[in-house]
C-alpha cells in the first residue's frame, strides 16, 4: 500500500521556505566578508540581475537582506576579478556559482531553440555577422556593445530595441562562447571569450548529459526553496514541466526529496529531505522585487497571503503602490511594502509611499521598518530618510523615524 504523503501545516511550510532562503539565521554582528557572501550566493544559487538603479542595483540587495550592511565591492570582486561567480540566463540574467556552469551547458548548446527572435532574425538577415563579431573579440580582446553601436530598430518604448552588435554579442553569450569579464560603471557588460575568463578547472569539468544536468538544477532549486510545487521548482531555472517532473520523480526515488501536501496549497509539493524545520523565524528585511524569495508572485501569495506586483512598467497614473516597491519581511510574515528611491545627489533615502498589510500592529511594524530603513540608508551612504504622505503606514513610519532619530 502506498504511504500517504506527509501533510505540512502552512505556517511550517512558510518557515521552511524562509530558512532555505537564509532567513532563519541572525545577521552577522561583525564585518561581512567574502566567506559570508559566498555562502549566501551558494545557498540561493541564483542572484537575479536587473539594471534598474532607483534604489540600488538589484543583485546587491539579496545579500544585504540576509547579512545586513556589507561592502558591495566584495560582491563585485567575486563576480569580476576573482570570477568566483559567472553570469548567464538562468531564472533571468543572473549571477551563479561556478559549480553550476557545466549543468547549464545543455542550454548553451541548444541556444537556437531558446534564443529570442531578434537573434534568429540576425542570423538569417546578416549571415556571417555573428562570426565576424566573435573574431573581433578573439583577436581584439574584451568588447562592449556600445563599441558596435548602429542605428537601433524603430521600436520606441521597448528595452529590447538592441542594435545588431548587441544582438550578436548576446547570442554568443547565450551559447556560452562569450561571458562577462566585468561591467562598466554604467553597468554595461564587457564581453570576452569564456576560455579567457573562467578558471581552467571549470572549463575542463566534464559536461553532464542533459538529464543529469536538469536533475542537478532541480535538486539545487528544491534545496534553495526548501519546499515547493512543481511550478515553483521549475521556475527557479526556467525549466520545462516535463523535464522537472522526471527529475522530481528520480530525486524522490533517491530519497533526496519527499512529496508532501501543504495545508491550503492546491497542488502537491516537494520537500528537501535536509530542509530545516525551524519553530520560529526572527528576521527583518526589505526585499528587492527580484529576490528569489518573492520573484514568483503566485508562490508569494500562496505562502504569505501577500499579493505583489512590480509596477515599474505600469503607467504612473495606474500604479497602486508605487514605482520600485519592496516588500518588508518581519519574522515570518510580509507585513508591509515601501516605495523607495535613493536621492544620491541630496543624500536622502526617500520613502515615496508606505503601506501596511491588513491586521498588523502599525506601531510595531513602523518601528522595525524605520530601523531597517536607517540601516539600508547607511549602507547606501545616504544621510537621511524622508517619508512622503502616501500610504496607510506613512504617518506612523514618519513618526517612528522622528522618535528614534540618532
Buried (B, 14 or more C-beta within 10 A) or exposed (E): EEEEBEEBEBBBBBBBBBBBBBBBBEBBEEEBEBEBBBBBBBBBBBBBBBEBEBBBBBBBBBBBBBBBBBBBEBBBBBBBEEBBBBBBBBBEBBBBBBEBBBBBBBBBEEBEEEBBEBBBBBBEEEEEBBEEBBEBBBEEEBBBBEEBEEEEBEEEEEEEEBBBBBBBBBBBBBBBBBBBBBBEEEEBBBBBBBEEBBBEEBEEBEBBEBEBBBBBBBBBBBBBBBBBBBEBBBBBBBBEEEBBBBBBEBBBEEEBBBBBBBEEBEEEBBBBBEBEBBEEBEBBBBBBBBBBBBBBBEBBEBBBBBEBEBBEEEEEEEBEBBBBBBBBBBBBBBBBBBBBBBEEEEEBBBBBBBBBBEEBEBEEBBBBBBBBBBBBBBBBEBEBBBBBEBBBBBBBBBBBBEEEEE
